[in-house]
Amino acid sequence: MKKVTFAALAALTITACSSGPKFQVNGDVSGADGKMLYLEASGLEGIVPLDSVKLKGEGTFSFKQARPESPEFYRLRIDDKVINFSVDSIETVQIKAPYVDFSTDYTVEGSENSNKIKLSGVWLSLARALDLGSRGRRFESCHPDFAGVVQW
């Protein structure tokens, strides 16, 4: 009887620890049949692998992870291509991208901060292409969402 009680208590403890609030990342990566997609956390200690899936057919995927206590940065990686996004609370983030232009031609729904991350990456690429950095310009003159975000 003691063994059954102990086993039930252990199962309850494991279930309770793994059933906390979660966020979800869903989406699809077209043209990536057979490729590995990785969900990684981006923190001060570096990149931490969290989960992975081998994409099939239409490239649909779904990841669930424990909700962060405060806003955190995450990324999806396929080969050497990366999409950065942010999770603020119990969110469902929807990401769609083609494999060919995975890092640049993607959409994010369900996370307003993630759209700002994408826009800042676009502006950085544009600045590098136009060599704005060497002139010390700020992006706020180009777009109000970037006031003070990026400067050289």
Stockholm file with secondary structure:
# STOCKHOLM 1.0

chainA/1-152         MKKVTFAALAALTITACSSGPKFQVNGDVSGADGKMLYLEASGLEGIVPLDSVKLKGEGTFSFKQARPESPEFYRLRIDDKVINFSVDSIETVQIKAPYVDFSTDYTVEGSENSNKIKLSGVWLSLARALDLGSRGRRFESCHPDFAGVVQW
#=GR chainA/1-152 SS CHHHHHHHHHHHHHHHHHCSCEEEEEEEEETCTTCEEEEEEEETTEEEEEEEEECCTTTEEEEEEECCSSCEEEEEEETTEEEEEEECSSCEEEEEEESTTTTTSCEEESCHHHHHHHHHHHHHHHHHHHTCGGGTCBGGGTCGGGTTTSBC
#=GC SS_cons         CHHHHHHHHHHHHHHHHHCSCEEEEEEEEETCTTCEEEEEEEETTEEEEEEEEECCTTTEEEEEEECCSSCEEEEEEETTEEEEEEECSSCEEEEEEESTTTTTSCEEESCHHHHHHHHHHHHHHHHHHHTCGGGTCBGGGTCGGGTTTSBC
//
